[in-house]
Amino acid sequence: MEEITVCPKCGSTQISWTAGGITGEVYRCNECNYVGSFILQVKPRDLLRFREELRKDKS
């Protein structure tokens, strides 16, 4: 099954690859402007549950 790339900060799927090479890949979230090499990959069926958990942790 295909996995979706997700921002670890806001749960958005609007992720752009910005750099790579010796230091590794760097991604940017187009919604919250998170920049980093740590991103998550989730199964489509788990995306809503993941976003709910993010919201719960922020409360």
N, C-alpha and C positions, 0 to 999 in steps of 0.2 A: 504494500500500500504506500502511496506517495505521502510524504510529509511536507508540512508547511513551515517556512521560516518565520519566526515570530520574535518580536522585540521583547527582551526580558523585563523591561521597565514598564511598558504600557500595554503590551499584548497585541500591538498592531502587526499587520502582515505587510505593511508598506516599508520594506527594508531595501536599502540600496547598498550594493558593494561599492566601497570607495577606494580601497587600496589593497595591495597585496605584495608579496615578495618575501624577502628574507625575514621580516618581522611578523609575517603571517597576514591573514586577511583582516580587514577592518570594515565594519558595516555601519550604516547610518540609518536611523529610523526617521522617516519623513513626517511622522506625526508628533513625536515628543523630542526629536533631535538627539536622542541617545546616540553616542558614537563609541564603538568598542569592538573587540574581537569576539566577545561572548554573545552568542545568539542561541535561540532555542529552536528546535525542530519538533513539531507536534503533529500527531495524526489529525486529519480534518475532524474526525468525530470527537476529539478531545479539546478542540479550540475554545468552545464556549465555556467549558468547565475551567480551563486554564484562566481565561479572562475573569471569570467569577472569583476564582481564588486570588487573583491579583487585586481585585477591588476589595475583597474581604481583608486582605493584609494591609491595605492602605487606610482602612477605617480605624 
